[in-house]
Amino acid sequence: ELKVEQNPLFLSMQEGKNYTIYCNYSTTSDRLYWYRQDPGKSLESLFVLLSNGAVKQEGRLMASLDTKARLSTLHITAAVHDLSATYFCAVDAGNSGGSNYKLTFGKGTLLTVNP
Amino acid sequence: ETGVTQTPRHLVMGMTNKKSLKCEQHLGHNAMYWYKQSAKKPLELMFVYNFKEQTENNSVPSRFSPECPNSSHLFLHLHTLQPEDSALYLCASSPGPGLWAYEQYFGPGTRLTVT
């Protein structure tokens, strides 16, 4: 069974600081997705990482994928309050290991950026 | 309408009621999903449909009954629910199937309260 672990689960940081959220997964995959969820809202797609070494950047967020280490990171640069949300990573293991065309989500990281 | 839509957005029902949630996707996708998101639990996959065929039932109680009449529409029929079923129910779609599940696009969700 594919397991996806995010850490930290809770992150409180000050505006202007940098931090990284980690996403580890337990089986071979080179497809990983990051989503953002605001309170009471749906999930919004942030990044799609489709190969080893993939790096994507959007504003103050940068995501990377290391398939050999089975690790993805979401790096936050110079955080601002608007980035406060819950961030999920999700892994696609394809049709192997019983994954049956579905994404397996991490538990999410609740990010709070304080002034 | 674009993307994935869900109706109703909010629903309050008694334990003896029968109601249905509706999801419609306008993306030409072939796979659709129901997720449950509770306040204190991670995102839980409930059902997966590929080309109208159910390919995943993640041990969901029979008081939840999905229906997928075509690739664009997905319903979740509810009956005899329990208070612990109160949650945000999210619908998603993706291009799949194929080798991969692909990126999922989420609807706005239905906030369900069972009294």
gemmi code that builds the backbone of each chain (N, CA, C; Angstrom):
import gemmi

chains = {
    "A": [
        ("GLU", (0.844, -1.201, 0.000), (0.000, 0.000, 0.000), (0.880, 1.253, 0.000)),
        ("LEU", (0.576, 2.154, -0.885), (1.334, 3.401, -0.971), (1.071, 4.282, 0.244)),
        ("LYS", (2.128, 4.763, 0.856), (1.993, 5.694, 1.977), (2.658, 7.009, 1.602)),
        ("VAL", (1.996, 8.088, 1.948), (2.509, 9.428, 1.677), (2.560, 10.194, 2.997)),
        ("GLU", (3.727, 10.643, 3.344), (3.893, 11.345, 4.622), (4.388, 12.767, 4.400)),
        ("GLN", (3.708, 13.686, 4.983), (4.118, 15.082, 4.925), (4.630, 15.515, 6.293)),
        ("ASN", (5.606, 16.366, 6.259), (6.002, 17.029, 7.506), (6.615, 18.385, 7.206)),
        ("PRO", (6.368, 19.304, 8.109), (5.551, 19.152, 9.303), (4.060, 19.170, 8.960)),
        ("LEU", (3.228, 18.781, 9.906), (1.786, 18.861, 9.711), (1.266, 20.241, 10.062)),
        ("PHE", (1.971, 20.922, 10.935), (1.606, 22.281, 11.322), (2.864, 23.147, 11.232)),
        ("LEU", (2.710, 24.307, 10.631), (3.852, 25.194, 10.445), (3.395, 26.621, 10.657)),
        ("SER", (3.975, 27.256, 11.655), (3.689, 28.656, 11.917), (4.968, 29.437, 11.666)),
        ("MET", (4.893, 30.392, 10.782), (6.093, 31.129, 10.446), (5.800, 32.615, 10.313)),
        ("GLN", (6.853, 33.392, 10.396), (6.707, 34.837, 10.289), (6.835, 35.263, 8.840)),
        ("GLU", (6.198, 36.352, 8.550), (6.349, 36.925, 7.209), (7.829, 37.196, 6.943)),
        ("GLY", (8.215, 36.971, 5.724), (9.585, 37.248, 5.313), (10.541, 36.087, 5.490)),
        ("LYS", (10.106, 35.050, 6.206), (10.982, 33.901, 6.448), (10.827, 32.848, 5.353)),
        ("ASN", (11.821, 31.950, 5.323), (11.800, 30.838, 4.373), (11.563, 29.531, 5.112)),
        ("TYR", (10.901, 28.612, 4.439), (10.729, 27.299, 5.053), (10.424, 26.271, 3.968)),
        ("THR", (10.565, 24.973, 4.341), (10.335, 23.883, 3.393), (9.387, 22.857, 3.990)),
        ("ILE", (8.440, 22.422, 3.173), (7.549, 21.325, 3.529), (8.024, 20.097, 2.767)),
        ("TYR", (8.045, 18.950, 3.455), (8.554, 17.723, 2.861), (7.434, 16.718, 2.627)),
        ("CYS", (7.582, 15.975, 1.538), (6.608, 14.942, 1.201), (7.382, 13.681, 0.821)),
        ("ASN", (7.288, 12.668, 1.667), (7.931, 11.380, 1.400), (6.880, 10.359, 1.002)),
        ("TYR", (7.258, 9.469, 0.090), (6.306, 8.434, -0.311), (7.015, 7.094, -0.411)),
        ("SER", (6.223, 6.041, -0.369), (6.804, 4.723, -0.097), (6.998, 3.822, -1.313)),
        ("THR", (6.515, 4.224, -2.487), (6.670, 3.341, -3.633), (7.135, 4.124, -4.845)),
        ("THR", (7.567, 3.429, -5.854), (8.115, 4.094, -7.038), (7.055, 4.923, -7.740)),
        ("SER", (7.382, 6.154, -7.996), (6.489, 7.014, -8.761), (7.282, 8.208, -9.279)),
        ("ASP", (6.960, 8.663, -10.439), (7.558, 9.928, -10.896), (6.460, 10.917, -11.289)),
        ("ARG", (5.353, 10.818, -10.566), (4.279, 11.794, -10.766), (3.779, 12.247, -9.408)),
        ("LEU", (3.936, 13.524, -9.149), (3.565, 14.047, -7.836), (2.916, 15.408, -8.023)),
        ("TYR", (1.926, 15.684, -7.205), (1.140, 16.898, -7.327), (1.095, 17.614, -5.980)),
        ("TRP", (1.084, 18.921, -6.040), (0.877, 19.742, -4.854), (-0.417, 20.530, -5.034)),
        ("TYR", (-1.204, 20.543, -3.934), (-2.463, 21.268, -3.913), (-2.472, 22.222, -2.736)),
        ("ARG", (-3.281, 23.260, -2.887), (-3.509, 24.213, -1.795), (-4.989, 24.202, -1.462)),
        ("GLN", (-5.294, 24.311, -0.158), (-6.692, 24.404, 0.261), (-6.833, 25.519, 1.289)),
        ("ASP", (-7.681, 26.499, 0.969), (-8.021, 27.537, 1.929), (-9.160, 27.024, 2.808)),
        ("PRO", (-9.297, 27.569, 4.021), (-10.325, 27.070, 4.949), (-11.715, 27.058, 4.329)),
        ("GLY", (-12.394, 25.928, 4.410), (-13.745, 25.797, 3.904), (-13.852, 25.752, 2.389)),
        ("LYS", (-12.730, 25.731, 1.725), (-12.727, 25.758, 0.253), (-12.248, 24.429, -0.319)),
        ("SER", (-12.279, 24.355, -1.637), (-11.832, 23.140, -2.303), (-10.317, 23.146, -2.514)),
        ("LEU", (-9.818, 22.114, -3.163), (-8.390, 22.003, -3.428), (-8.060, 22.646, -4.762)),
        ("GLU", (-6.998, 23.416, -4.740), (-6.532, 24.108, -5.946), (-5.176, 23.533, -6.335)),
        ("SER", (-5.037, 23.162, -7.572), (-3.775, 22.590, -8.039), (-2.691, 23.659, -8.101)),
        ("LEU", (-1.531, 23.340, -7.532), (-0.396, 24.263, -7.552), (0.677, 23.821, -8.553)),
        ("PHE", (1.153, 22.587, -8.384), (2.245, 22.111, -9.209), (2.005, 20.663, -9.637)),
        ("VAL", (2.494, 20.368, -10.833), (2.514, 19.007, -11.340), (3.964, 18.664, -11.641)),
        ("LEU", (4.494, 17.644, -10.997), (5.892, 17.242, -11.163), (5.903, 15.866, -11.789)),
        ("LEU", (6.492, 15.759, -12.990), (6.326, 14.537, -13.774), (7.621, 13.790, -14.068)),
        ("SER", (8.709, 14.197, -13.461), (9.943, 13.459, -13.716), (10.947, 13.733, -12.617)),
        ("ASN", (11.938, 12.862, -12.532), (12.980, 13.051, -11.536), (13.724, 14.353, -11.810)),
        ("GLY", (13.927, 15.127, -10.770), (14.632, 16.382, -10.928), (13.745, 17.541, -11.347)),
        ("ALA", (12.448, 17.287, -11.524), (11.543, 18.359, -11.944), (11.501, 19.446, -10.880)),
        ("VAL", (11.515, 20.668, -11.336), (11.410, 21.828, -10.456), (10.426, 22.802, -11.083)),
        ("LYS", (9.473, 23.233, -10.275), (8.496, 24.211, -10.755), (8.439, 25.368, -9.757)),
        ("GLN", (8.267, 26.568, -10.271), (8.189, 27.740, -9.390), (7.021, 28.615, -9.788)),
        ("GLU", (6.341, 29.132, -8.773), (5.248, 30.071, -8.991), (5.266, 31.046, -7.835)),
        ("GLY", (5.681, 32.266, -8.123), (5.741, 33.279, -7.079), (6.723, 32.881, -5.988)),
        ("ARG", (6.255, 32.825, -4.776), (7.120, 32.514, -3.629), (7.212, 31.016, -3.329)),
        ("LEU", (6.588, 30.213, -4.145), (6.584, 28.764, -3.946), (7.402, 28.076, -5.034)),
        ("MET", (8.188, 27.087, -4.573), (8.949, 26.276, -5.517), (8.852, 24.822, -5.086)),
        ("ALA", (8.521, 23.956, -6.031), (8.380, 22.532, -5.742), (9.411, 21.750, -6.537)),
        ("SER", (9.906, 20.678, -5.935), (10.882, 19.831, -6.613), (10.575, 18.374, -6.328)),
        ("LEU", (11.133, 17.501, -7.179), (10.874, 16.074, -7.042), (12.172, 15.300, -7.217)),
        ("ASP", (12.453, 14.439, -6.263), (13.589, 13.515, -6.328), (13.006, 12.111, -6.249)),
        ("THR", (12.873, 11.469, -7.392), (12.200, 10.167, -7.399), (13.068, 9.069, -6.796)),
        ("LYS", (14.364, 9.250, -6.834), (15.235, 8.221, -6.239), (15.115, 8.223, -4.722)),
        ("ALA", (15.006, 9.405, -4.164), (14.823, 9.530, -2.719), (13.363, 9.413, -2.318)),
        ("ARG", (12.472, 9.379, -3.305), (11.022, 9.352, -3.062), (10.636, 10.531, -2.185)),
        ("LEU", (11.055, 11.698, -2.639), (10.879, 12.903, -1.838), (10.539, 14.082, -2.730)),
        ("SER", (9.551, 14.845, -2.288), (9.274, 16.127, -2.920), (9.315, 17.206, -1.848)),
        ("THR", (9.726, 18.386, -2.265), (9.753, 19.502, -1.325), (8.966, 20.673, -1.892)),
        ("LEU", (8.360, 21.419, -0.996), (7.676, 22.664, -1.354), (8.350, 23.756, -0.542)),
        ("HIS", (9.094, 24.597, -1.234), (9.876, 25.621, -0.546), (9.147, 26.956, -0.621)),
        ("ILE", (9.083, 27.602, 0.526), (8.420, 28.902, 0.631), (9.493, 29.965, 0.856)),
        ("THR", (9.494, 30.963, 0.001), (10.485, 32.026, 0.102), (9.813, 33.325, 0.516)),
        ("ALA", (10.364, 33.951, 1.557), (9.862, 35.258, 2.019), (8.349, 35.219, 2.167)),
        ("ALA", (7.892, 34.395, 3.079), (6.453, 34.138, 3.237), (5.650, 35.425, 3.464)),
        ("VAL", (4.445, 35.405, 2.926), (3.483, 36.486, 3.159), (2.198, 35.861, 3.690)),
        ("HIS", (1.363, 36.698, 4.324), (0.155, 36.196, 4.978), (-0.756, 35.443, 4.016)),
        ("ASP", (-0.799, 35.886, 2.759), (-1.690, 35.259, 1.768), (-1.359, 33.797, 1.492)),
        ("LEU", (-0.181, 33.367, 1.907), (0.183, 31.968, 1.708), (-0.404, 31.047, 2.781)),
        ("SER", (-1.020, 31.615, 3.784), (-1.630, 30.805, 4.837), (-2.714, 29.913, 4.235)),
        ("ALA", (-2.567, 28.610, 4.412), (-3.484, 27.629, 3.827), (-2.995, 26.247, 4.247)),
        ("THR", (-3.717, 25.209, 3.816), (-3.237, 23.840, 3.992), (-2.703, 23.350, 2.653)),
        ("TYR", (-1.533, 22.757, 2.669), (-0.879, 22.283, 1.454), (-0.819, 20.752, 1.482)),
        ("PHE", (-1.273, 20.168, 0.406), (-1.277, 18.711, 0.280), (-0.351, 18.286, -0.856)),
        ("CYS", (0.373, 17.202, -0.628), (1.016, 16.545, -1.761), (0.221, 15.274, -2.065)),
        ("ALA", (0.272, 14.854, -3.296), (-0.445, 13.654, -3.725), (0.426, 12.906, -4.720)),
        ("VAL", (0.489, 11.596, -4.557), (1.361, 10.765, -5.378), (0.528, 9.850, -6.263)),
        ("ASP", (0.956, 9.741, -7.496), (0.310, 8.860, -8.456), (1.251, 7.693, -8.717)),
        ("ALA", (0.839, 6.511, -8.286), (1.682, 5.332, -8.506), (1.247, 4.566, -9.739)),
        ("GLY", (0.458, 5.182, -10.579), (0.029, 4.534, -11.802), (-0.821, 3.322, -11.512)),
        ("ASN", (-0.719, 2.339, -12.371), (-1.491, 1.128, -12.171), (-0.583, 0.028, -11.660)),
        ("SER", (0.136, 0.342, -10.620), (1.033, -0.652, -10.035), (0.793, -0.718, -8.544)),
        ("GLY", (1.047, -1.851, -7.989), (0.907, -1.992, -6.541), (-0.511, -1.763, -6.068)),
        ("GLY", (-1.480, -1.984, -6.958), (-2.873, -1.826, -6.543), (-3.334, -0.390, -6.466)),
        ("SER", (-2.591, 0.518, -7.061), (-2.992, 1.916, -6.924), (-4.221, 2.234, -7.760)),
        ("ASN", (-4.398, 1.485, -8.860), (-5.668, 1.562, -9.581), (-6.070, 2.974, -9.966)),
        ("TYR", (-5.155, 3.686, -10.633), (-5.479, 4.989, -11.191), (-6.008, 5.958, -10.142)),
        ("LYS", (-5.388, 6.048, -9.006), (-5.845, 7.022, -8.040), (-4.644, 7.711, -7.416)),
        ("LEU", (-4.894, 8.904, -6.904), (-3.875, 9.632, -6.178), (-3.976, 9.295, -4.700)),
        ("THR", (-2.830, 9.210, -4.064), (-2.794, 9.039, -2.623), (-2.291, 10.337, -2.018)),
        ("PHE", (-3.084, 10.917, -1.140), (-2.777, 12.222, -0.570), (-2.076, 12.090, 0.779)),
        ("GLY", (-1.211, 13.053, 1.049), (-0.678, 13.201, 2.384), (-1.724, 13.836, 3.293)),
        ("LYS", (-1.400, 13.950, 4.576), (-2.362, 14.483, 5.532), (-2.494, 15.994, 5.451)),
        ("GLY", (-1.578, 16.623, 4.767), (-1.645, 18.075, 4.643), (-0.784, 18.795, 5.667)),
        ("THR", (-0.296, 19.949, 5.282), (0.472, 20.817, 6.176), (-0.278, 22.120, 6.328)),
        ("LEU", (-0.704, 22.418, 7.541), (-1.410, 23.667, 7.811), (-0.379, 24.760, 8.052)),
        ("LEU", (-0.293, 25.680, 7.119), (0.675, 26.771, 7.185), (-0.009, 28.048, 7.641)),
        ("THR", (0.534, 28.642, 8.666), (0.057, 29.936, 9.140), (1.215, 30.919, 9.087)),
        ("VAL", (1.008, 31.992, 8.348), (2.042, 33.021, 8.234), (1.596, 34.223, 9.050)),
        ("ASN", (2.391, 34.542, 10.040), (2.049, 35.631, 10.956), (2.776, 36.917, 10.583)),
        ("PRO", (2.094, 38.058, 10.763), (2.735, 39.342, 10.436), (3.968, 39.580, 11.296)),
    ],
    "B": [
        ("GLU", (-20.781, 27.018, -17.694), (-20.075, 26.467, -16.532), (-18.757, 25.851, -16.985)),
        ("THR", (-17.760, 26.036, -16.195), (-16.464, 25.445, -16.520), (-15.980, 24.619, -15.348)),
        ("GLY", (-15.024, 23.718, -15.623), (-14.409, 22.958, -14.557), (-15.360, 21.941, -13.950)),
        ("VAL", (-15.290, 21.821, -12.645), (-16.091, 20.843, -11.919), (-17.066, 21.599, -11.014)),
        ("THR", (-18.339, 21.308, -11.169), (-19.345, 21.970, -10.354), (-20.026, 20.960, -9.442)),
        ("GLN", (-20.460, 21.424, -8.297), (-21.154, 20.572, -7.338), (-22.373, 21.303, -6.794)),
        ("THR", (-23.448, 20.543, -6.640), (-24.645, 21.086, -6.021), (-25.255, 20.038, -5.092)),
        ("PRO", (-25.864, 20.467, -3.992), (-25.846, 21.833, -3.473), (-24.492, 22.142, -2.832)),
        ("ARG", (-24.259, 23.368, -2.502), (-23.017, 23.737, -1.835), (-23.110, 23.491, -0.334)),
        ("HIS", (-24.305, 23.592, 0.185), (-24.539, 23.328, 1.601), (-25.797, 22.472, 1.722)),
        ("LEU", (-25.762, 21.537, 2.674), (-26.915, 20.657, 2.860), (-27.014, 20.289, 4.328)),
        ("VAL", (-28.192, 20.491, 4.883), (-28.472, 20.047, 6.246), (-29.581, 19.010, 6.148)),
        ("MET", (-29.342, 17.842, 6.720), (-30.351, 16.794, 6.633), (-30.448, 16.019, 7.934)),
        ("GLY", (-31.622, 15.516, 8.190), (-31.829, 14.672, 9.349), (-31.395, 13.253, 9.048)),
        ("MET", (-31.281, 12.478, 10.096), (-30.756, 11.117, 9.938), (-31.704, 10.215, 9.151)),
        ("THR", (-32.975, 10.586, 9.059), (-33.919, 9.725, 8.339), (-34.160, 10.201, 6.909)),
        ("ASN", (-33.559, 11.307, 6.539), (-33.780, 11.857, 5.200), (-33.029, 11.078, 4.127)),
        ("LYS", (-33.470, 11.298, 2.882), (-32.720, 10.844, 1.719), (-32.429, 12.062, 0.854)),
        ("LYS", (-31.189, 12.213, 0.498), (-30.783, 13.334, -0.357), (-29.720, 12.857, -1.338)),
        ("SER", (-29.438, 13.689, -2.326), (-28.396, 13.363, -3.291), (-27.491, 14.550, -3.535)),
        ("LEU", (-26.221, 14.268, -3.687), (-25.244, 15.266, -4.104), (-24.965, 15.061, -5.583)),
        ("LYS", (-24.780, 16.180, -6.281), (-24.534, 16.096, -7.716), (-23.197, 16.729, -8.061)),
        ("CYS", (-22.513, 16.102, -8.995), (-21.250, 16.634, -9.494), (-21.283, 16.575, -11.009)),
        ("GLU", (-20.796, 17.625, -11.644), (-20.727, 17.649, -13.105), (-19.378, 18.221, -13.520)),
        ("GLN", (-18.732, 17.564, -14.469), (-17.467, 18.096, -14.955), (-17.584, 18.439, -16.439)),
        ("HIS", (-16.984, 19.565, -16.804), (-17.061, 20.113, -18.160), (-15.680, 20.090, -18.812)),
        ("LEU", (-14.872, 19.108, -18.417), (-13.481, 19.060, -18.865), (-13.203, 17.935, -19.845)),
        ("GLY", (-14.219, 17.162, -20.157), (-14.015, 16.036, -21.061), (-13.233, 14.900, -20.433)),
        ("HIS", (-13.213, 14.837, -19.126), (-12.476, 13.777, -18.427), (-13.259, 12.468, -18.412)),
        ("ASN", (-12.526, 11.393, -18.118), (-13.148, 10.074, -18.104), (-13.238, 9.453, -16.719)),
        ("ALA", (-12.555, 10.039, -15.756), (-12.573, 9.493, -14.399), (-13.144, 10.528, -13.440)),
        ("MET", (-13.942, 10.040, -12.501), (-14.523, 10.921, -11.490), (-14.414, 10.274, -10.117)),
        ("TYR", (-14.348, 11.107, -9.107), (-14.036, 10.652, -7.752), (-14.922, 11.341, -6.726)),
        ("TRP", (-15.234, 10.624, -5.664), (-15.816, 11.243, -4.469), (-14.827, 11.117, -3.323)),
        ("TYR", (-14.627, 12.240, -2.612), (-13.796, 12.278, -1.420), (-14.617, 12.820, -0.255)),
        ("LYS", (-14.246, 12.381, 0.941), (-14.815, 12.935, 2.162), (-13.687, 13.624, 2.931)),
        ("GLN", (-13.969, 14.827, 3.393), (-12.974, 15.535, 4.189), (-13.619, 15.981, 5.499)),
        ("SER", (-13.206, 15.346, 6.580), (-13.706, 15.706, 7.905), (-12.742, 16.660, 8.573)),
        ("ALA", (-13.218, 17.277, 9.624), (-12.416, 18.296, 10.295), (-11.098, 17.731, 10.819)),
        ("LYS", (-11.145, 16.516, 11.306), (-9.951, 15.998, 11.966), (-9.348, 14.799, 11.268)),
        ("LYS", (-9.708, 14.581, 10.030), (-9.154, 13.449, 9.295), (-8.604, 13.917, 7.957)),
        ("PRO", (-7.670, 13.170, 7.418), (-7.171, 13.540, 6.092), (-8.209, 13.260, 5.021)),
        ("LEU", (-7.910, 13.701, 3.838), (-8.786, 13.477, 2.696), (-8.984, 11.967, 2.489)),
        ("GLU", (-10.262, 11.525, 2.460), (-10.551, 10.106, 2.310), (-11.195, 9.859, 0.954)),
        ("LEU", (-10.553, 9.030, 0.150), (-11.151, 8.636, -1.117), (-12.304, 7.682, -0.843)),
        ("MET", (-13.464, 7.953, -1.467), (-14.624, 7.088, -1.267), (-14.841, 6.176, -2.475)),
        ("PHE", (-14.999, 6.791, -3.626), (-15.322, 6.032, -4.837), (-14.540, 6.591, -6.017)),
        ("VAL", (-14.252, 5.673, -6.960), (-13.636, 6.062, -8.220), (-14.440, 5.457, -9.353)),
        ("TYR", (-14.708, 6.248, -10.373), (-15.363, 5.769, -11.577), (-14.475, 6.077, -12.772)),
        ("ASN", (-14.257, 5.081, -13.607), (-13.557, 5.259, -14.875), (-14.503, 4.849, -15.994)),
        ("PHE", (-14.739, 5.762, -16.922), (-15.670, 5.473, -18.018), (-16.981, 4.888, -17.481)),
        ("LYS", (-17.524, 5.518, -16.467), (-18.811, 5.160, -15.852), (-18.774, 3.887, -15.022)),
        ("GLU", (-17.662, 3.189, -15.005), (-17.581, 1.956, -14.240), (-16.884, 2.211, -12.902)),
        ("GLN", (-17.467, 1.689, -11.844), (-16.860, 1.874, -10.532), (-15.631, 0.990, -10.410)),
        ("THR", (-14.503, 1.599, -10.126), (-13.268, 0.837, -10.005), (-12.720, 0.846, -8.588)),
        ("GLU", (-13.336, 1.592, -7.721), (-12.848, 1.655, -6.344), (-14.010, 1.960, -5.413)),
        ("ASN", (-14.136, 1.172, -4.384), (-15.055, 1.462, -3.291), (-14.216, 1.267, -2.033)),
        ("ASN", (-13.882, 2.362, -1.426), (-12.906, 2.317, -0.353), (-13.578, 1.991, 0.976)),
        ("SER", (-14.245, 0.840, 1.020), (-14.915, 0.369, 2.249), (-15.898, 1.402, 2.786)),
        ("VAL", (-16.680, 1.957, 1.885), (-17.631, 2.995, 2.273), (-18.938, 2.337, 2.725)),
        ("PRO", (-19.536, 2.809, 3.818), (-20.808, 2.229, 4.283), (-21.898, 2.332, 3.216)),
        ("SER", (-22.800, 1.395, 3.247), (-23.831, 1.319, 2.199), (-24.826, 2.465, 2.265)),
        ("ARG", (-24.805, 3.263, 3.302), (-25.699, 4.431, 3.348), (-25.248, 5.512, 2.345)),
        ("PHE", (-24.082, 5.308, 1.773), (-23.603, 6.150, 0.670), (-23.682, 5.311, -0.606)),
        ("SER", (-24.412, 5.811, -1.590), (-24.594, 5.050, -2.816), (-24.245, 5.930, -4.011)),
        ("PRO", (-23.155, 5.624, -4.722), (-22.787, 6.454, -5.867), (-23.514, 6.015, -7.127)),
        ("GLU", (-23.593, 6.961, -8.052), (-24.179, 6.669, -9.359), (-23.451, 7.507, -10.397)),
        ("CYS", (-23.090, 6.874, -11.497), (-22.381, 7.587, -12.555), (-23.044, 7.266, -13.881)),
        ("PRO", (-24.043, 8.045, -14.294), (-24.788, 7.727, -15.514), (-23.980, 7.962, -16.790)),
        ("ASN", (-23.016, 8.849, -16.743), (-22.136, 9.092, -17.889), (-20.847, 9.708, -17.371)),
        ("SER", (-19.900, 9.905, -18.252), (-18.577, 10.368, -17.812), (-18.571, 11.789, -17.274)),
        ("SER", (-19.656, 12.516, -17.480), (-19.691, 13.907, -17.044), (-20.425, 14.124, -15.730)),
        ("HIS", (-21.187, 13.139, -15.303), (-22.020, 13.322, -14.121), (-21.765, 12.240, -13.083)),
        ("LEU", (-21.774, 12.676, -11.843), (-21.572, 11.747, -10.728), (-22.489, 12.182, -9.594)),
        ("PHE", (-23.173, 11.194, -9.018), (-24.078, 11.477, -7.911), (-23.628, 10.692, -6.683)),
        ("LEU", (-23.996, 11.219, -5.541), (-23.816, 10.485, -4.294), (-25.138, 10.534, -3.556)),
        ("HIS", (-25.810, 9.366, -3.512), (-27.103, 9.273, -2.851), (-26.894, 8.947, -1.381)),
        ("LEU", (-27.595, 9.681, -0.547), (-27.390, 9.590, 0.899), (-28.676, 9.149, 1.580)),
        ("HIS", (-28.577, 8.206, 2.481), (-29.774, 7.822, 3.243), (-29.371, 7.252, 4.589)),
        ("THR", (-30.177, 7.567, 5.578), (-29.955, 7.090, 6.949), (-28.547, 7.423, 7.432)),
        ("LEU", (-28.169, 8.661, 7.254), (-26.820, 9.060, 7.642), (-26.710, 9.249, 9.152)),
        ("GLN", (-25.473, 9.283, 9.610), (-25.154, 9.486, 11.012), (-24.495, 10.847, 11.196)),
        ("PRO", (-24.556, 11.395, 12.388), (-23.909, 12.699, 12.609), (-22.435, 12.716, 12.228)),
        ("GLU", (-21.751, 11.588, 12.389), (-20.319, 11.556, 12.047), (-20.065, 11.617, 10.538)),
        ("ASP", (-21.148, 11.557, 9.766), (-21.008, 11.710, 8.313), (-20.947, 13.180, 7.902)),
        ("SER", (-21.166, 14.065, 8.837), (-21.042, 15.494, 8.550), (-19.609, 15.791, 8.119)),
        ("ALA", (-19.476, 16.425, 6.960), (-18.144, 16.653, 6.399), (-18.273, 17.493, 5.133)),
        ("LEU", (-17.135, 17.787, 4.551), (-17.089, 18.398, 3.227), (-16.900, 17.268, 2.217)),
        ("TYR", (-17.819, 17.152, 1.265), (-17.726, 16.116, 0.248), (-17.255, 16.755, -1.046)),
        ("LEU", (-16.133, 16.254, -1.508), (-15.495, 16.816, -2.690), (-15.579, 15.851, -3.856)),
        ("CYS", (-15.899, 16.396, -4.986), (-15.887, 15.644, -6.239), (-14.666, 16.087, -7.038)),
        ("ALA", (-14.082, 15.167, -7.755), (-12.938, 15.499, -8.600), (-13.034, 14.722, -9.902)),
        ("SER", (-12.319, 15.189, -10.908), (-12.243, 14.454, -12.164), (-10.812, 14.495, -12.678)),
        ("SER", (-10.494, 13.523, -13.547), (-9.174, 13.504, -14.158), (-9.287, 12.848, -15.527)),
        ("PRO", (-8.288, 13.026, -16.392), (-8.367, 12.473, -17.735), (-8.421, 10.954, -17.766)),
        ("GLY", (-7.861, 10.276, -16.819), (-7.691, 8.839, -16.778), (-8.810, 8.028, -17.388)),
        ("PRO", (-8.725, 6.711, -17.485), (-7.543, 5.958, -17.085), (-6.513, 5.901, -18.191)),
        ("GLY", (-5.529, 5.197, -17.945), (-4.393, 5.022, -18.832), (-3.321, 4.426, -17.975)),
        ("LEU", (-2.129, 4.822, -18.201), (-1.060, 4.326, -17.342), (-1.081, 5.013, -15.972)),
        ("TRP", (-1.603, 6.228, -15.979), (-1.541, 7.033, -14.767), (-2.916, 7.559, -14.391)),
        ("ALA", (-3.037, 7.999, -13.133), (-4.280, 8.597, -12.668), (-4.412, 10.020, -13.165)),
        ("TYR", (-3.310, 10.710, -13.351), (-3.281, 12.095, -13.781), (-3.737, 13.056, -12.702)),
        ("GLU", (-3.502, 14.316, -12.976), (-3.875, 15.400, -12.065), (-5.387, 15.446, -11.916)),
        ("GLN", (-5.844, 15.630, -10.700), (-7.273, 15.712, -10.449), (-7.699, 17.156, -10.249)),
        ("TYR", (-8.870, 17.442, -10.784), (-9.458, 18.771, -10.668), (-10.662, 18.674, -9.749)),
        ("PHE", (-10.671, 19.515, -8.738), (-11.685, 19.403, -7.699), (-12.812, 20.411, -7.870)),
        ("GLY", (-14.003, 19.973, -7.483), (-15.131, 20.876, -7.388), (-15.083, 21.656, -6.088)),
        ("PRO", (-16.028, 22.577, -5.896), (-16.027, 23.428, -4.703), (-16.460, 22.708, -3.435)),
        ("GLY", (-17.082, 21.533, -3.587), (-17.478, 20.764, -2.416), (-18.900, 21.051, -1.965)),
        ("THR", (-19.462, 20.078, -1.254), (-20.755, 20.226, -0.573), (-20.503, 20.071, 0.917)),
        ("ARG", (-20.868, 21.092, 1.663), (-20.737, 21.027, 3.120), (-22.004, 20.369, 3.667)),
        ("LEU", (-21.858, 19.154, 4.176), (-23.001, 18.383, 4.657), (-23.026, 18.380, 6.176)),
        ("THR", (-24.189, 18.690, 6.722), (-24.396, 18.612, 8.163), (-25.565, 17.662, 8.423)),
        ("VAL", (-25.318, 16.642, 9.230), (-26.357, 15.664, 9.572), (-26.802, 15.933, 11.012)),
        ("THR", (-28.094, 16.183, 11.171), (-28.603, 16.528, 12.515), (-29.428, 15.385, 13.100)),
    ],
}
model = gemmi.Model(1)
for chain_id, residues in chains.items():
    chain = gemmi.Chain(chain_id)
    for i, (resn, *xyz) in enumerate(residues, 1):
        res = gemmi.Residue()
        res.name, res.seqid = resn, gemmi.SeqId(i, " ")
        for name, pos in zip(("N", "CA", "C"), xyz):
            atom = gemmi.Atom()
            atom.name, atom.element = name, gemmi.Element(name[0])
            atom.pos, atom.b_iso = gemmi.Position(*pos), 0.0
            res.add_atom(atom)
        chain.add_residue(res)
    model.add_chain(chain)
structure = gemmi.Structure()
structure.add_model(model)
structure.setup_entities()
